[in-house]
Amino acid sequence: MFARRLLAGAVTAAAAASAALLSGQSPAAAYEVSSISASSWAYTNSHDSSASFVKLAVDTPVGRQEPAGGTKYKARFYFTFDLARLNGKKLYEANLLARERSAADCTAPAPLELWRTAPIGSAPTWNNPPAELEKLGTPVPGVNYECPGYLVFDLRETVLAAQARGDAQLTLELRIADAAEGDRLFGRTFVYRPDLQYKANTVPVVSAVKLYHQNTCATQAAPTTVSGLGTTLSAKVVDPDVEPVGAEFATWPVDQPEQRRTYTGYGYSRGDIRRDVPTNVYAHGAVVAWSAQATDTHDLSEWAAPCYFTVDSVAPAKAPLVSSELYPQGGPASGGVGVPGTFVLDAQGDPDVVRYEFRDGQGGQQIVEAPAPGAPVTVTYTPNRQGQATLYARAIDRAGNRSPETSYSFLVRDTRPGVTVEMNGLHLTSRLLLTPTIEGVTEYRYRLDGGPEQTVPAGQDGKAVAELVFTEPGWPRLTVTSYTAAGPAGVWSETIRVSDAPAVGSSGYDGFAWHMALVGKPLTWTFRPGAPNVVAYEYQLNWDQELLRVDADTSGVAVFDWTPTEPGVWQSLIRSVYADGTTSEWNYDQSILIQDARPYIDSYLYNPWYAAGGVGVASTFTVYEEIPGVTAFVLKLNDGAEFTVSAEGSNTVWVELAPDRAGENVLTAQARFEDGSLSPARVWTFLVAE
C-alpha cells in the first residue's frame, strides 16, 4: 500500500506543488494539486485515562512520553479529514503529510502504525478511544528521511474506499505498535494538524448534446432530418478546473454500429464545442446515431446518450411557381416605388416542401414556412426602385435541400412624390414642398422615424406644402407617401439632416458646393440662423485662419464683405452664437474657390530665377487667364507700347517676344473680357543674360 514511504523528496515535491497552486501558478499538467488540513484532532493520555485533549494548538504526543518532572505516559494521535472537496473528482494521489516535531531517539526506527478509526467524537479518552477499524500499514522511514521530519503515507486507496462507502470524513490514528508502545526510545511529538495532500482532476461533464442548427436531440423513432450536405454536431462541456476542454463526437448507422466514425470537436467559446460532419457518406434515408464525450487534459467523460438523425439527400425537383396580381411577370409597369405587392409561391404540390426561400437582387431575403407540406404561401414585397425588378424563389424540404431557383421579373412604375425639404433648423418653421409624379394624387402622408403620421391634402394640381418644426437635432428618416383614390401610389423615404447650424450663402455661391471668389474683389457673405435667439456668428474661413466674430441683426442675420488676397481652395467653419453665450453646431460644408483674375505668364526660355537667352533672343511667352469670357490680352514689354493679342475664343495666347535689354525685363499683361472690362495687371519679371 505504501508505494511512497517516508521520502523527503516526495514531501518536497508535494509541498512545492501545493505552494504553486496556492500562489496562483498552474502546475504544468493542470491537475488540481492542493491539501486538506485536518478539521478535528485529539490525543489520548494513558495517565489521564479519562481526560480528553481535543483540538489543542500544541505539539501532539505519540508513544511513550517522559516529561521532565512529570508523570510518564503513553499517547495516541487521532485526526479527521473532511472529504467533501474531493467529491466529483478523479483522485490520482492522496498522501498523509505528518510533521514530527521531536523524537526521543532518531537512531531507533519507530514502529509507527496508521489506523482507520471511528469518528473522534466530542470527548475521546484513553479508556474510551475511537474504535480501530482497519490497520493501514506500518511505515518505515526512507533513506532520505531526516529525523525529526515529515512522514508521508499513501492514502489514495483508503480515500477511494471511504468515498465508495459514502463517508464524508476519514478519521485516522497514529500510534506506536502495542509491543513497543511503552518503549521510551520510540516516543515522539507531531505538529498538531496534519495535512492530506492530493492530486486530482474534475472529470468534465458533457451536456446539451444537439444538432447545432436544428437545436434538437431526436429519438431513433423520430430522428431529425438533415441534408446530404453535412450537419453540425454540438455539445456543452463543463469543467470547473482551469484547463482546456474539448469533445469527441461519434456517428454510426443504427443498423451498422461497427461503422462508427469519430471526430474531434472545435471550441467556439468556453465549453461550446462543435463539429461539422459529412452526411453524404450515408445512404438516402439512413438513420444515424451520434453522441459526444467530454475531454480535458487528463480524463474523458462517459459518452452521452445518443441522438439520431436521418439523411435526406434528394432535393425538391421542381422550382416553385411565382405569381402576383399587382406586379405581373413581363407585364406593363405597375404598382410603384414603396407600394407593397403580394406574391404567391407554389411548390406545385410537392409534399416534401415545408418552406420557401424568397429574395431580391439587392440582398433582401425571407424564409417563409409553408402552412402544410407542399402548400403555397403568400409573401409581401415592396419595391424600392423603379424599372425592372427581379425576385428569386426556391422550395426547401425538411432537410434544408433546395429546389432549382425560379426568377420572376416585373416592371415598377416611378410613382414616388417629389419632395423638397426647406430646412430652417431647430424651433423654426421648415417646409416640405410636395409634388406629384402621377395624375390623381389627392393627399400626402408623412412621418418622421416612427412618429405619428401627418396628412396634407393636395391641391387641384396635386401639389401640397407642409409646415413642420423640428425640436431635436439628428438624422431622422422622413417618409412621404402619395395617395390617389385607389390608395397608396408611391413612397419617398430618406434620412434628412436636422441641425441648428447656420445657413450660409454668398454672392459667389454656385448653387451646388462652391463659393467662387476672385483675388482683390469683395465677396458678400450672408449667415442665417438655424434656431432662435442668435446674436452673432463665429467663423473661420480656412483652417489656418483665426476665428472671427460678426454680430447679427435683430432677425439673427449677418451680412458682410470679405476680399481675398491670395488664390486657393479654402474650407470654412461657421457657427451661431446665442444670447446666452452657447453656440450651435458647426456648418462645415462650405468650400471656397479663390481664383486670381490676373493672367498667368510663362516662357519656354526665360524665367524669374536665373538669366537666360540674351538681348534680341526671341522666345515664346504663354499668357493664360483662369476667368472665362476672355476676348483678348493687353501686353506691354518693359517701357514699350501696349499691344493687344486676340484670344480668339480661348483663354490662352502664345506670343513671340525678344527682350531689348540684359538683366531684369518686365512683361505686363491684362485680360480683356466680353463686357470690355480689364483684369488686374500681372507684372512678370524675368532675367536676360548679358
C-alpha positions, 0 to 999 in steps of 0.5 A, spaced: 500 500 500 505 504 501 508 505 494 511 512 497 514 511 504 517 516 508 521 520 502 523 527 503 523 528 496 516 526 495 514 531 501 518 536 497 515 535 491 508 535 494 509 541 498 512 545 492 506 543 488 501 545 493 505 552 494 504 553 486 497 552 486 496 556 492 500 562 489 496 562 483 501 558 478 498 552 474 502 546 475 504 544 468 499 538 467 493 542 470 491 537 475 488 540 481 494 539 486 492 542 493 491 539 501 486 538 506 488 540 513 485 536 518 478 539 521 478 535 528 484 532 532 485 529 539 490 525 543 489 520 548 493 520 555 494 513 558 495 517 565 489 521 564 485 515 562 479 519 562 481 526 560 480 528 553 485 533 549 481 535 543 483 540 538 489 543 542 494 548 538 500 544 541 505 539 539 501 532 539 504 526 543 505 519 540 508 513 544 511 513 550 512 520 553 517 522 559 516 529 561 521 532 565 518 532 572 512 529 570 508 523 570 510 518 564 505 516 559 503 513 553 499 517 547 495 516 541 494 521 535 487 521 532 485 526 526 479 527 521 479 529 514 473 532 511 472 529 504 467 533 501 472 537 496 474 531 493 467 529 491 466 529 483 473 528 482 478 523 479 483 522 485 490 520 482 494 521 489 492 522 496 498 522 501 498 523 509 503 529 510 505 528 518 510 533 521 514 530 527 516 535 531 521 531 536 523 524 537 526 521 543 531 517 539 532 518 531 537 512 531 531 507 533 526 506 527 519 507 530 514 502 529 509 507 527 502 504 525 496 508 521 489 506 523 482 507 520 478 509 526 471 511 528 469 518 528 473 522 534 467 524 537 466 530 542 470 527 548 475 521 546 479 518 552 484 513 553 479 508 556 474 510 551 478 511 544 475 511 537 474 504 535 480 501 530 477 499 524 482 497 519 490 497 520 493 501 514 500 499 514 506 500 518 511 505 515 518 505 515 522 511 514 526 512 507 533 513 506 532 520 505 528 521 511 531 526 516 529 525 523 525 529 526 521 530 519 515 529 515 512 522 514 508 521 508 503 515 507 499 513 501 492 514 502 489 514 495 486 507 496 483 508 503 480 515 500 477 511 494 474 506 499 471 511 504 468 515 498 465 508 495 462 507 502 459 514 502 463 517 508 464 524 508 470 524 513 476 519 514 478 519 521 485 516 522 490 514 528 497 514 529 500 510 534 506 506 536 505 498 535 502 495 542 509 491 543 513 497 543 508 502 545 511 503 552 518 503 549 521 510 551 526 510 545 520 510 540 516 516 543 515 522 539 511 529 538 507 531 531 505 538 529 498 538 531 494 538 524 496 534 519 495 535 512 492 530 506 495 532 500 492 530 493 492 530 486 486 530 482 482 532 476 474 534 475 472 529 470 468 534 465 461 533 464 458 533 457 451 536 456 446 539 451 448 534 446 444 537 439 444 538 432 447 545 432 442 548 427 436 544 428 437 545 436 434 538 437 436 531 440 431 526 436 429 519 438 431 513 433 423 513 432 423 520 430 430 522 428 431 529 425 432 530 418 438 533 415 441 534 408 446 530 404 450 536 405 453 535 412 450 537 419 453 540 425 454 536 431 454 540 438 455 539 445 456 543 452 462 541 456 463 543 463 469 543 467 470 547 473 478 546 473 482 551 469 484 547 463 482 546 456 476 542 454 474 539 448 469 533 445 469 527 441 463 526 437 461 519 434 456 517 428 454 510 426 448 507 422 443 504 427 443 498 423 451 498 422 454 500 429 461 497 427 461 503 422 462 508 427 466 514 425 469 519 430 471 526 430 474 531 434 470 537 436 472 545 435 471 550 441 467 556 439 467 559 446 468 556 453 465 549 453 461 550 446 464 545 442 462 543 435 463 539 429 461 539 422 460 532 419 459 529 412 452 526 411 453 524 404 457 518 406 450 515 408 445 512 404 438 516 402 434 515 408 439 512 413 438 513 420 444 515 424 446 515 431 451 520 434 453 522 441 459 526 444 464 525 450 467 530 454 475 531 454 480 535 458 487 534 459 487 528 463 480 524 463 474 523 458 467 523 460 462 517 459 459 518 452 452 521 452 446 518 450 445 518 443 441 522 438 439 520 431 438 523 425 436 521 418 439 523 411 435 526 406 439 527 400 434 528 394 432 535 393 425 538 391 425 537 383 421 542 381 422 550 382 416 553 385 411 557 381 411 565 382 405 569 381 402 576 383 396 580 381 399 587 382 406 586 379 405 581 373 411 577 370 413 581 363 407 585 364 406 593 363 409 597 369 405 597 375 404 598 382 410 603 384 416 605 388 414 603 396 407 600 394 407 593 397 405 587 392 403 580 394 406 574 391 404 567 391 409 561 391 407 554 389 411 548 390 406 545 385 404 540 390 410 537 392 409 534 399 416 534 401 416 542 401 415 545 408 418 552 406 420 557 401 426 561 400 424 568 397 429 574 395 431 580 391 437 582 387 439 587 392 440 582 398 433 582 401 431 575 403 425 571 407 424 564 409 417 563 409 414 556 412 409 553 408 402 552 412 402 544 410 407 540 406 407 542 399 402 548 400 403 555 397 404 561 401 403 568 400 409 573 401 409 581 401 414 585 397 415 592 396 419 595 391 424 600 392 426 602 385 423 603 379 424 599 372 425 592 372 425 588 378 427 581 379 425 576 385 428 569 386 424 563 389 426 556 391 422 550 395 426 547 401 424 540 404 425 538 411 432 537 410 434 544 408 435 541 400 433 546 395 429 546 389 432 549 382 431 557 383 425 560 379 426 568 377 420 572 376 421 579 373 416 585 373 416 592 371 415 598 377 412 604 375 416 611 378 410 613 382 414 616 388 412 624 390 417 629 389 419 632 395 423 638 397 425 639 404 426 647 406 430 646 412 430 652 417 433 648 423 431 647 430 424 651 433 423 654 426 418 653 421 421 648 415 417 646 409 416 640 405 414 642 398 410 636 395 409 634 388 406 629 384 409 624 379 402 621 377 395 624 375 390 623 381 394 624 387 389 627 392 393 627 399 400 626 402 402 622 408 408 623 412 412 621 418 418 622 421 422 615 424 416 612 427 412 618 429 405 619 428 403 620 421 401 627 418 396 628 412 396 634 407 391 634 402 393 636 395 391 641 391 387 641 384 394 640 381 396 635 386 401 639 389 401 640 397 406 644 402 407 642 409 409 646 415 413 642 420 418 644 426 423 640 428 425 640 436 431 635 436 437 635 432 439 628 428 438 624 422 431 622 422 428 618 416 422 622 413 417 618 409 412 621 404 407 617 401 402 619 395 395 617 395 390 617 389 383 614 390 385 607 389 390 608 395 397 608 396 401 610 389 408 611 391 413 612 397 419 617 398 423 615 404 430 618 406 434 620 412 434 628 412 439 632 416 436 636 422 441 641 425 441 648 428 447 650 424 447 656 420 445 657 413 450 660 409 450 663 402 454 668 398 454 672 392 459 667 389 455 661 391 454 656 385 448 653 387 451 646 388 458 646 393 462 652 391 463 659 393 467 662 387 471 668 389 476 672 385 483 675 388 482 683 390 474 683 389 469 683 395 465 677 396 458 678 400 457 673 405 450 672 408 449 667 415 442 665 417 440 662 423 438 655 424 434 656 431 432 662 435 435 667 439 442 668 435 446 674 436 452 673 432 456 668 428 463 665 429 467 663 423 473 661 420 474 661 413 480 656 412 483 652 417 489 656 418 485 662 419 483 665 426 476 665 428 472 671 427 466 674 430 460 678 426 454 680 430 447 679 427 441 683 426 435 683 430 432 677 425 439 673 427 442 675 420 449 677 418 451 680 412 458 682 410 464 683 405 470 679 405 476 680 399 481 675 398 488 676 397 491 670 395 488 664 390 486 657 393 481 652 395 479 654 402 474 650 407 470 654 412 467 653 419 461 657 421 457 657 427 451 661 431 452 664 437 446 665 442 444 670 447 446 666 452 453 665 450 452 657 447 453 656 440 450 651 435 453 646 431 458 647 426 456 648 418 462 645 415 460 644 408 462 650 405 468 650 400 471 656 397 474 657 390 479 663 390 481 664 383 486 670 381 483 674 375 490 676 373 493 672 367 498 667 368 505 668 364 510 663 362 516 662 357 519 656 354 526 660 355 526 665 360 524 665 367 524 669 374 530 665 377 536 665 373 538 669 366 537 666 360 537 667 352 540 674 351 538 681 348 534 680 341 533 672 343 526 671 341 522 666 345 515 664 346 511 667 352 504 663 354 499 668 357 493 664 360 487 667 364 483 662 369 476 667 368 472 665 362 469 670 357 476 672 355 476 676 348 483 678 348 490 680 352 493 687 353 501 686 353 506 691 354 514 689 354 518 693 359 517 701 357 514 699 350 507 700 347 501 696 349 499 691 344 493 687 344 493 679 342 486 676 340 484 670 344 480 668 339 475 664 343 480 661 348 483 663 354 490 662 352 495 666 347 502 664 345 506 670 343 513 671 340 517 676 344 525 678 344 527 682 350 531 689 348 535 689 354 540 684 359 538 683 366 531 684 369 525 685 363 518 686 365 512 683 361 505 686 363 499 683 361 491 684 362 485 680 360 480 683 356 473 680 357 466 680 353 463 686 357 470 690 355 472 690 362 480 689 364 483 684 369 488 686 374 495 687 371 500 681 372 507 684 372 512 678 370 519 679 371 524 675 368 532 675 367 536 676 360 543 674 360 548 679 358 
